[in-house]
Amino acid sequence: MFLVNWFERLTTTPISGPPRLPEDLEREIFLLAALDDAQGTSIPSFLRVAKRTRLWLEPVLYRVMLLLDYRDNAKFIAHRLKTKPAQIWHDGPRHLFLALGDESTNVPVMLDLLVKCTELRNITFYPPDDHPRAFLPALDGMNALGKLSTELGALFDNSIASIDLSRSGFARITHLMLFDDLPSVSAADAEHLAGQLTLLPELTHLALAGGVEQHLLLTILAALSDERLRVLVNRRTDTRRRSVQMLYEDELSGVTDVRFVIMPFGLWVREWEQAARGMKDEFWVEAEGFVEDKRKRRIPADQFWTDASMTV
């Protein structure tokens, strides 16, 4: 009898079904697989594995969001904002491209989204017209916003003079691209903008999209030292009118700071999405590498454009 009891104590109950990983390890594996899926095509399948995988991975579905005005995106995201728990919006979205047009009915949706997505790292935002300062409180609530591409004047009172970058929403910005209309900026506005940029304690990379005046570039470069600003990029759309070298010699030849770079500007939404999903480097990487090569004299000191075939 003793031997029987002893043997029973040594014998364990057989495992029924497939072996199970510890839940924290299982969660880590699913998260790594989801985040490694640049296109996000595998995530819906992962969600159907079990209730726990849906809880873990549903926020990842919203990690990169493109909301454009030519799709029915406003209704879609409005429904999701009402039906999904707050944790989804806190844990999920990290990259947001927000361009829902000027319809007043879309403004509450955009505000609700920005208020709930406080952990965004990277935003491209085209503010709707006629809603001055409406979005500033939502931006002030961001906890980790490092990259912003927007029309700054439209966020305030539709003017360069109204821009105030002392607000808390801009305190962590490291990479800033401006879509503001800058070709005819006055000397006073140039001084104001440069002064506001100095209020951004973390700013290291700045880009201006479209035409710019030489005096604006010089004012910004003078205000932000080498220790603070690594690159100043002017992104230009290809117009097939003249070479980029002719543009520089005709309009910008007084800008000789090694940090200045002229780069092409194509379909921004596609470029932004590919970078956000990790499918290609951001243009900032190329710009910084270009400046570094110039400092090491691998590129001629008088070349300020990354693509000699550009026409602008």
Summary of the structure (lengths in Angstrom):
residues: 312
radius of gyration: 25.1
end to end distance: 95.4
largest distance: 103.4
contacts: 892
relative contact order: 0.08
helix: 43%
strand: 13%
